[in-house]
Amino acid sequence: MTNETALTHRMTVPHVKDTIMNTQDLHPAAISLRKGQIHRIHHGAGRRIEALNGCLWVTIDNDLRDVFVSPGEGFSIDRDADTLVSAMSDSSFVLLDRL
């Protein structure tokens, strides 16, 4: 394989989406919500929400963003206000502590 061929080969290899995470080991610690239920997190700055299944809608007090988190994706809470995690469908997620 020539250097040019090797370079072309490396450039055409598809990359895996970096937000995907192996969540199999997290299920025992999961918080489950039925569609329409809400989980409130007080003083959550630095914590991370990792969706296991369903669809989550995350809102933070006095923050204009609406964040939707799907399975295999996560969201790091970046403000120390109350955070609401709403289930758009039957869902489960884990809440990871600050590092």
Residue, then its C-alpha position, 0 to 999 in steps of 0.5 A: m500500500t502506498n502512502e497515498t493509498a494509506l492516507t486515502h484509506r484512513m480518511t474514508v473510514p467512517h467515524v462513530k458518533d462520540t456521544i454514544m456510550n455503553t450504558q448496560d452496566l448503568h441499568p441497576a442505578a437507573i431512575s425510571l419515569r413514565k411518560g409525563q413524569i418529572h424528576r427534579i434535581h436540586h443544585g445539579a451543577g457538574r452532574r451528568i444525565e445519561a439517557l438509557n431509554g425513552c426520550l428526556w426533556v431537560t430544562i434548567d430554572n431561568d435558562l432558555r434552552d430546551v435540551f432533548v436527550s436520547p438513549g446513549e446521549g448525555f447532558s452535563i448540568d452547567r448551572d446550579a439552579d433546579t433542573l427538571v427532567s421530563a419523560m417524553s415517553d417511558s424513560s430511564f436515565v442515570l444521574l452521575d455525580r460530579l467528578 
